[in-house]
Amino acid sequence: MLKTKVSFNNLGVIKQGNLELNDFTLLCGANNTGKTYVMYSLCALLDQRFNVNFNFVEDLVRKLSQETVCQYNIQNLIGDNYDNILEEITQGINKHLPNLFGVESDEFRQTQIKLKLDIDLILANITNHPWQSRVSLSNKESDWFLDIQKPENDTNITFTMRDDKGIPHKLLTELISGEITRLIFSKKNQDCFLIPAERGGLNLFFKELSSIRNRLLHHAQKDKISPMEVLKDIIKSRYAEPISDYIEFLNDLNNTKKRKSDYQIQAQDIQKKIINGKYEIDRHGDIFFLPYRSNNKKMPLHFTSSTVKTLFSLVFYLEHLAQPGDYLMIDEPELSLHPDNQRNLARVLAKLVNNGVKVVLSTHSPYFVRELNNLIMLNKSFIKASELRQRYGYEPGESLNPEKVSAYLFDQKTIKEMEIDPNEGIIAETFDNVINNLNRSSNDIYYASQEEEDCDNE
C-alpha cells in the first residue's frame, strides 16, 4: 500500500509535525490545535487542487508536437526526475494554501508543507497496475486530445496526441504534469469527500447562501452597479475551499441522487441504527426526512433533530458517491450524537475501511476512540472472541487491523504519533488524563461534602 507522509511547519498554530496517512487516520487533540488546518491541507493534497509544471514534461510536449505518439519507460521517466516531481508538488500545494483557506497570501508566507514518498514503492505500484487516461478540455471524453496508456505489469507508457487544438505548450505541460501526479498517487476516479464541522448549518441554509450571492448580482445590474465590483466583494468574502465544495455538493443533490454506490449497506446501518429513518430529495433539491415509524410522512430537514441534520451528507455520500479508494474526511464525527450512537458510527466507519474507503477523522470524543479500541482488540484471535462479539452485538467486518490505523495527537503546537497496541488499541492519554482528572475532582468534591455533612449530623 502506498502511504503518504506529510510534514507541516508553521501551519496555523502548528510549529512542526509529521503524519502518515493510513487506511484509518485519526486526529485527536484539544480545541484550536490545528486539526482542521491539517485536514483541509490533506484534502487539497489528495484531490490535487494545486498546479504543477514538471521540467521534463516540456521536452515530452515538444516531442509530441512533432511525432504525435511517444513512448517512455515510466520507471526512468519518474525515477530520473523524482526530485523535480517532489519539489513541484511541494511548491504547488504551498502556493495553493491562500486559496484553500480563503485568506490573503501573507497568512502562509512562513508555512511549509512537504511530502515524503517511497520512490521504490511508487515505481513498483505504477509498473504493476494498468493506467488509461484521456485528457480533454471539456467534460466530454469524446473531446479528448491526448491519450495516455500503460498496460498492466509493463514499464512502457505511451502518449498519443490526437489533436492539440492549438493548445499552448505551457497549458499542455501543466495538464500532462497533472496526469503524471495522478499516476504517482494511483488516483484514477477516486475522490476526497470532506464533511466539515459546519455541516449542520450548511445542510439547512445552503440555498440561502447561494441565493444571496445571486441577488447581489441581480441588484447590481438593476441599480447599474458594476457586476465586477460586486464579484470582487464576493471573492473577498469567499469561503475555504472545503466549505465551498460542500455547498456545491448540496446544490447538486438532484443530479447526484441518480447515481448509486456500492456502499448501500453502510448507509442503511446509519439509517436503521442511528437515525431510524431515511432521507429524500424532492425535485427542487430540498431535503426531507422520513422516520420509519411515521408511515413515510415527510419532514423538512429544519424540523428534525440535530442528529438527523448532521448525518445527512454522510448517508447521501454512502448511497450515491462513495467508491473504493476514496478518502472520506469527517471533522468531528461525534457532533450531536449520543455516546451509544458514537459507538455505532465508529463501527460503520470501520466497515467502510474494511471495504476499501480510506477514512480520516478529527475527534474530541473518548467514546468514539474507545469503541475503535474495542474493534482493534477484536481483531485478535482468542477463545472468547466469538462469544463477546455476540454478547455485545459486533458484526462481521467491524474489527480493525491495527496496522491499518494511525492516530496523532495535536498538542503544544506539534503533532505526535500515538501508540497503537494490538492488545489495547489507541493509547489516548489525552482523554485518559481528562477522565482521571474529572474522576479525582468528583471524588474530592463528593467526599468533602460528605465529611461536612457527617460532622453536622454529629
C-alpha positions as CSV (number, residue, x, y, z in Angstrom):
1,M,0.0,0.0,0.0
2,L,1.3,3.5,-0.9
3,K,1.3,5.6,2.2
4,T,1.7,9.4,2.0
5,K,4.0,11.0,4.6
6,V,3.5,14.7,5.1
7,S,5.3,17.2,7.3
8,F,3.9,20.6,8.4
9,N,5.8,23.7,9.5
10,N,4.2,26.9,10.7
11,L,0.7,25.9,9.6
12,G,-1.7,27.9,11.8
13,V,-0.7,27.1,15.4
14,I,1.4,24.1,14.4
15,K,5.1,24.8,14.6
16,Q,6.2,21.4,13.4
17,G,4.6,18.0,12.9
18,N,4.6,14.9,10.7
19,L,2.0,12.3,9.9
20,E,1.5,9.4,7.6
21,L,-1.9,8.7,6.1
22,N,-3.2,5.2,6.7
23,D,-6.5,3.4,5.8
24,F,-7.9,4.8,9.0
25,T,-6.3,8.0,10.3
26,L,-7.3,9.7,13.5
27,L,-6.5,13.3,14.5
28,C,-7.0,14.0,18.2
29,G,-6.4,17.0,20.4
30,A,-7.9,19.9,22.2
31,N,-9.7,22.8,20.5
32,N,-7.6,25.2,18.4
33,T,-4.7,22.8,18.0
34,G,-4.7,22.8,14.1
35,K,-6.6,19.6,13.3
36,T,-8.9,21.3,10.8
37,Y,-6.0,23.1,9.2
38,V,-4.2,19.8,8.6
39,M,-7.4,18.1,7.4
40,Y,-8.1,20.8,4.8
41,S,-4.5,20.7,3.6
42,L,-4.6,16.9,3.3
43,C,-7.8,17.1,1.3
44,A,-6.2,19.6,-1.1
45,L,-3.1,17.4,-1.5
46,L,-5.1,14.2,-2.1
47,D,-7.5,16.0,-4.5
48,Q,-4.6,17.7,-6.3
49,R,-6.1,21.1,-6.1
50,F,-2.7,22.6,-7.0
51,N,-0.9,23.2,-10.3
52,V,2.4,21.5,-11.2
53,N,4.8,22.0,-14.2
54,F,7.5,19.4,-14.3
55,N,10.6,20.4,-16.2
56,F,11.0,17.1,-18.0
57,V,7.4,17.3,-19.4
58,E,8.4,20.3,-21.5
59,D,10.6,18.0,-23.6
60,L,7.8,15.5,-23.9
61,V,5.4,18.2,-25.1
62,R,7.9,19.4,-27.8
63,K,8.3,15.8,-28.9
64,L,4.6,15.2,-29.1
65,S,4.1,18.3,-31.3
66,Q,6.4,16.6,-33.8
67,E,5.7,12.9,-33.6
68,T,2.1,12.7,-32.1
69,V,3.0,9.3,-30.5
70,C,5.7,9.0,-27.9
71,Q,6.7,6.0,-25.7
72,Y,8.7,6.2,-22.5
73,N,10.0,3.8,-19.8
74,I,7.8,5.0,-16.9
75,Q,10.4,3.9,-14.3
76,N,13.1,6.1,-15.9
77,L,10.7,8.9,-16.6
78,I,9.6,9.2,-12.9
79,G,12.7,7.8,-11.2
80,D,15.2,10.1,-13.0
81,N,13.0,13.1,-12.3
82,Y,11.9,12.3,-8.8
83,D,13.5,15.3,-7.1
84,N,11.9,17.7,-9.6
85,I,8.5,16.0,-9.1
86,L,8.6,16.2,-5.4
87,E,9.8,19.9,-5.4
88,E,7.0,20.9,-7.8
89,I,4.3,19.1,-5.8
90,T,5.6,20.8,-2.6
91,Q,5.6,24.2,-4.2
92,G,2.2,23.6,-5.8
93,I,0.5,22.8,-2.5
94,N,2.1,25.6,-0.6
95,K,1.2,28.2,-3.3
96,H,-2.4,27.0,-3.1
97,L,-2.9,27.4,0.6
98,P,-4.3,31.0,0.5
99,N,-7.0,29.8,-2.0
100,L,-7.6,26.7,0.1
101,F,-8.4,28.7,3.2
102,G,-9.8,31.8,1.5
103,V,-7.4,34.2,3.0
104,E,-4.6,36.6,1.9
105,S,-1.3,35.0,0.9
106,D,0.6,36.8,3.8
107,E,-1.1,34.3,6.2
108,F,1.1,31.5,4.9
109,R,4.4,33.1,4.0
110,Q,6.1,31.1,6.7
111,T,4.2,27.9,6.1
112,Q,5.9,24.8,4.5
113,I,4.2,21.6,3.7
114,K,6.4,18.8,2.4
115,L,5.9,15.3,1.1
116,K,8.0,12.2,1.5
117,L,7.1,9.3,-0.8
118,D,8.7,5.9,-1.2
119,I,10.1,6.0,-4.7
120,D,10.6,2.2,-4.9
121,L,7.1,1.5,-3.8
122,I,5.7,4.1,-6.3
123,L,7.6,2.6,-9.2
124,A,6.5,-0.9,-8.3
125,N,2.9,0.2,-7.9
126,I,2.9,2.0,-11.3
127,T,4.6,-0.9,-13.1
128,N,2.2,-3.5,-11.7
129,H,-1.1,-1.7,-12.4
130,P,-2.6,-0.6,-15.7
131,W,-3.3,3.0,-16.5
132,Q,-5.5,4.7,-19.1
133,S,-6.4,8.3,-19.2
134,R,-7.8,10.7,-21.8
135,V,-7.2,14.4,-21.4
136,S,-9.9,16.8,-22.5
137,L,-10.6,20.5,-22.0
138,S,-14.3,19.7,-21.7
139,N,-16.4,17.3,-19.7
140,K,-16.9,15.1,-22.8
141,E,-14.5,12.2,-23.0
142,S,-15.1,12.2,-26.8
143,D,-13.4,15.6,-27.0
144,W,-10.1,14.1,-25.8
145,F,-6.9,15.3,-27.5
146,L,-4.3,13.2,-25.5
147,D,-4.5,9.5,-24.7
148,I,-2.2,8.0,-22.1
149,Q,-1.8,4.2,-21.9
150,K,0.2,1.9,-19.7
151,P,-0.5,-1.9,-19.7
152,E,-0.5,-4.0,-16.6
153,N,2.9,-5.3,-15.5
154,D,4.6,-3.2,-18.1
155,T,7.1,-0.3,-17.7
156,N,6.2,1.4,-21.0
157,I,3.8,4.3,-21.1
158,T,2.5,5.7,-24.4
159,F,1.3,9.3,-25.0
160,T,-0.8,9.7,-28.2
161,M,-1.7,13.2,-29.3
162,R,-4.9,13.2,-31.5
163,D,-5.2,16.9,-32.0
164,D,-3.5,19.7,-30.0
165,K,-6.4,22.1,-30.9
166,G,-3.9,24.9,-30.7
167,I,-3.4,24.3,-27.0
168,P,-0.5,26.4,-25.7
169,H,2.5,24.3,-24.8
170,K,2.5,25.8,-21.2
171,L,-1.1,24.6,-20.6
172,L,-0.3,21.2,-22.2
173,T,2.8,20.9,-19.9
174,E,0.6,21.6,-16.9
175,L,-2.1,19.1,-18.0
176,I,0.4,16.3,-18.6
177,S,2.2,17.1,-15.3
178,G,-1.2,16.8,-13.5
179,E,-1.8,13.4,-15.1
180,I,1.7,12.2,-14.0
181,T,0.9,13.3,-10.5
182,R,-2.4,11.3,-10.6
183,L,-0.4,8.3,-11.8
184,I,2.1,8.7,-8.9
185,F,-0.7,8.9,-6.3
186,S,-2.6,6.0,-8.1
187,K,-5.5,8.3,-8.4
188,K,-8.0,7.4,-11.2
189,N,-11.6,8.2,-10.3
190,Q,-11.1,8.3,-6.6
191,D,-12.1,11.4,-4.7
192,C,-11.7,13.1,-1.4
193,F,-15.0,13.9,0.2
194,L,-14.7,16.2,3.2
195,I,-17.7,16.7,5.6
196,P,-17.0,19.9,7.6
197,A,-17.9,20.6,11.2
198,E,-20.3,23.3,9.9
199,R,-22.4,20.7,8.1
200,G,-25.5,21.0,10.3
201,G,-26.0,24.7,9.4
202,L,-24.9,24.3,5.8
203,N,-27.4,21.5,5.3
204,L,-30.1,23.9,6.3
205,F,-29.1,27.1,4.7
206,F,-27.1,26.2,1.5
207,K,-29.9,27.5,-0.8
208,E,-30.0,30.8,1.1
209,L,-26.2,31.2,0.9
210,S,-26.3,30.6,-2.9
211,S,-29.3,32.9,-3.5
212,I,-27.8,35.8,-1.5
213,R,-24.9,36.0,-4.0
214,N,-27.3,35.7,-6.9
215,R,-29.4,38.5,-5.6
216,L,-26.4,40.7,-5.1
217,L,-25.6,40.4,-8.8
218,H,-29.2,41.0,-9.8
219,H,-29.5,44.2,-7.7
220,A,-26.1,45.3,-9.0
221,Q,-27.4,45.1,-12.6
222,K,-30.7,46.8,-11.6
223,D,-29.0,49.6,-9.8
224,K,-26.4,50.0,-12.6
225,I,-23.6,49.0,-10.2
226,S,-20.7,47.3,-11.9
227,P,-21.2,43.5,-11.6
228,M,-17.4,43.2,-11.5
229,E,-17.2,45.3,-8.3
230,V,-19.8,43.1,-6.7
231,L,-17.9,40.0,-7.8
232,K,-14.8,41.4,-6.2
233,D,-16.7,41.8,-2.9
234,I,-18.0,38.2,-3.2
235,I,-14.5,36.9,-3.9
236,K,-13.1,38.8,-0.9
237,S,-15.8,37.1,1.3
238,R,-15.1,33.7,-0.1
239,Y,-15.2,30.5,2.0
240,A,-12.5,28.0,2.5
241,E,-12.5,25.6,-0.5
242,P,-13.8,22.6,1.5
243,I,-16.8,24.7,2.6
244,S,-17.4,25.9,-1.0
245,D,-17.1,22.4,-2.3
246,Y,-19.6,21.2,0.3
247,I,-22.1,23.9,-0.6
248,E,-21.6,22.9,-4.3
249,F,-22.3,19.3,-3.4
250,L,-25.5,20.3,-1.7
251,N,-26.6,22.4,-4.7
252,D,-26.1,19.4,-7.0
253,L,-28.1,16.8,-5.0
254,N,-30.7,16.2,-7.7
255,N,-28.1,15.2,-10.2
256,T,-26.0,13.2,-7.7
257,K,-29.0,11.2,-6.5
258,K,-29.2,9.5,-9.9
259,R,-26.0,7.6,-9.1
260,K,-25.7,4.5,-6.9
261,S,-22.7,3.5,-5.0
262,D,-21.6,0.1,-3.6
263,Y,-22.0,1.2,0.0
264,Q,-25.7,0.9,0.5
265,I,-25.3,-1.5,3.4
266,Q,-23.3,1.1,5.4
267,A,-25.8,3.8,4.6
268,Q,-28.6,1.5,5.8
269,D,-26.7,0.8,9.0
270,I,-26.8,4.5,9.9
271,Q,-30.5,4.8,8.9
272,K,-31.5,1.8,11.0
273,K,-29.3,2.0,14.0
274,I,-28.9,5.8,14.5
275,I,-31.5,8.0,12.8
276,N,-34.4,5.5,12.4
277,G,-35.4,6.8,9.0
278,K,-34.3,7.7,5.6
279,Y,-33.7,10.9,3.5
280,E,-35.4,12.0,0.4
281,I,-34.6,14.8,-2.1
282,D,-37.5,16.4,-4.0
283,R,-37.4,17.8,-7.5
284,H,-36.4,21.2,-6.2
285,G,-33.4,19.8,-4.3
286,D,-34.9,20.2,-0.9
287,I,-34.0,17.7,1.8
288,F,-36.7,15.7,3.7
289,F,-36.6,13.1,6.4
290,L,-39.0,10.1,6.5
291,P,-39.0,8.5,10.0
292,Y,-39.6,4.7,9.9
293,R,-42.5,4.9,12.4
294,S,-44.4,7.7,10.7
295,N,-45.8,5.8,7.7
296,N,-43.4,7.6,5.4
297,K,-44.6,11.0,6.4
298,K,-42.1,13.5,5.1
299,M,-40.5,16.1,7.5
300,P,-38.5,19.1,6.2
301,L,-34.9,18.9,7.4
302,H,-35.2,22.0,9.6
303,F,-38.0,20.2,11.6
304,T,-35.7,17.2,12.5
305,S,-33.3,16.5,15.3
306,S,-29.7,17.8,15.2
307,T,-28.5,14.2,14.7
308,V,-30.6,13.8,11.5
309,K,-29.4,17.2,10.2
310,T,-25.7,16.4,10.8
311,L,-25.7,12.9,9.3
312,F,-27.4,13.7,6.0
313,S,-24.3,14.2,4.0
314,L,-22.6,11.0,5.2
315,V,-25.6,8.9,4.3
316,F,-26.1,10.6,1.0
317,Y,-22.3,10.2,0.2
318,L,-22.5,6.4,1.0
319,E,-25.6,6.0,-1.1
320,H,-24.5,7.9,-4.2
321,L,-20.8,8.8,-4.3
322,A,-18.6,6.5,-2.4
323,Q,-16.0,4.5,-4.3
324,P,-13.2,2.1,-3.3
325,G,-10.1,4.1,-2.8
326,D,-11.9,7.3,-1.9
327,Y,-10.8,9.3,1.1
328,L,-13.7,10.2,3.4
329,M,-12.8,13.0,5.8
330,I,-15.1,14.0,8.7
331,D,-14.4,16.9,11.0
332,E,-15.8,15.8,14.4
333,P,-18.0,12.8,13.5
334,E,-19.4,12.7,17.1
335,L,-21.3,16.0,16.6
336,S,-24.8,15.8,18.1
337,L,-24.5,12.1,18.7
338,H,-25.4,10.3,22.0
339,P,-22.4,8.1,23.2
340,D,-24.3,4.9,22.0
341,N,-24.6,6.4,18.5
342,Q,-21.0,7.5,18.5
343,R,-20.1,3.8,19.0
344,N,-22.5,2.8,16.3
345,L,-20.9,5.3,13.9
346,A,-17.4,4.1,14.7
347,R,-18.5,0.5,13.7
348,V,-19.9,1.8,10.4
349,L,-16.7,3.6,9.6
350,A,-14.7,0.5,10.4
351,K,-16.8,-1.5,7.9
352,L,-16.1,1.2,5.4
353,V,-12.3,0.9,5.9
354,N,-12.5,-2.8,5.5
355,N,-14.4,-2.3,2.3
356,G,-11.9,0.0,0.6
357,V,-12.8,3.5,1.6
358,K,-10.0,5.3,3.5
359,V,-11.1,7.4,6.4
360,V,-9.6,10.5,8.1
361,L,-11.3,11.8,11.2
362,S,-10.7,14.6,13.8
363,T,-12.4,13.9,17.1
364,H,-12.6,15.0,20.7
365,S,-14.7,12.0,21.8
366,P,-13.3,9.4,24.2
367,Y,-16.4,7.2,23.4
368,F,-15.5,7.2,19.8
369,V,-11.9,6.3,20.4
370,R,-12.7,3.6,23.0
371,E,-15.0,1.9,20.5
372,L,-12.3,1.9,17.9
373,N,-10.1,0.3,20.6
374,N,-12.7,-2.4,21.0
375,L,-12.6,-3.1,17.3
376,I,-8.8,-3.2,17.3
377,M,-8.8,-5.7,20.2
378,L,-11.5,-7.8,18.5
379,N,-9.1,-8.2,15.5
380,K,-7.1,-10.7,17.6
381,S,-8.0,-14.4,17.8
382,F,-8.8,-15.6,21.3
383,I,-11.1,-18.2,22.8
384,K,-13.9,-15.9,23.9
385,A,-13.9,-13.5,20.9
386,S,-17.0,-15.1,19.2
387,E,-18.9,-15.1,22.5
388,L,-18.1,-11.4,23.2
389,R,-19.0,-10.4,19.6
390,Q,-22.4,-12.0,20.0
391,R,-23.0,-10.6,23.5
392,Y,-22.2,-7.0,22.5
393,G,-23.7,-7.1,19.0
394,Y,-20.5,-6.8,17.0
395,E,-20.9,-7.8,13.4
396,P,-18.5,-9.5,10.9
397,G,-16.3,-7.0,9.1
398,E,-16.2,-4.5,12.0
399,S,-12.9,-5.4,13.6
400,L,-9.9,-3.2,12.7
401,N,-6.4,-4.4,11.9
402,P,-4.1,-2.2,14.0
403,E,-1.7,-2.0,11.0
404,K,-4.4,-0.1,9.1
405,V,-4.9,2.5,11.8
406,S,-2.8,5.6,12.6
407,A,-3.5,8.1,15.3
408,Y,-2.0,11.5,16.0
409,L,-2.2,13.9,19.0
410,F,-2.2,17.6,18.3
411,D,-0.6,19.2,21.4
412,Q,1.7,22.0,22.3
413,K,2.0,23.2,18.7
414,T,3.2,19.8,17.5
415,I,1.8,16.6,16.0
416,K,2.8,13.5,17.9
417,E,2.1,9.9,16.7
418,M,0.0,7.9,19.3
419,E,0.9,4.4,20.1
420,I,-1.4,1.6,18.8
421,D,-1.2,-1.6,20.8
422,P,-3.0,-4.7,19.4
423,N,-3.9,-5.6,23.0
424,E,-5.3,-2.2,24.0
425,G,-5.9,-0.2,20.9
426,I,-5.0,3.5,20.7
427,I,-3.1,4.8,23.7
428,A,-5.1,8.0,24.1
429,E,-3.6,9.6,27.1
430,T,-5.2,13.0,26.2
431,F,-8.6,11.6,27.0
432,D,-7.5,9.4,29.9
433,N,-5.9,12.4,31.7
434,V,-9.1,14.4,31.4
435,I,-11.3,11.5,32.6
436,N,-8.9,10.8,35.5
437,N,-8.9,14.5,36.5
438,L,-12.7,14.6,36.3
439,N,-12.9,11.4,38.5
440,R,-10.5,12.9,41.0
441,S,-12.3,16.2,41.3
442,S,-15.7,14.4,41.5
443,N,-14.4,12.2,44.3
444,D,-12.8,15.1,46.2
445,I,-16.0,17.2,46.0
446,Y,-18.2,14.3,47.0
447,Y,-16.1,13.1,50.0
448,A,-15.5,16.7,51.2
449,S,-19.2,17.4,51.2
450,Q,-20.0,14.1,52.9
451,E,-17.4,14.7,55.6
452,E,-19.0,18.1,56.3
453,E,-22.5,16.6,56.4
454,D,-21.4,13.8,58.7
455,C,-19.8,16.4,61.1
456,D,-23.1,18.4,61.1
457,N,-25.1,15.3,61.9
458,E,-22.8,14.6,64.9
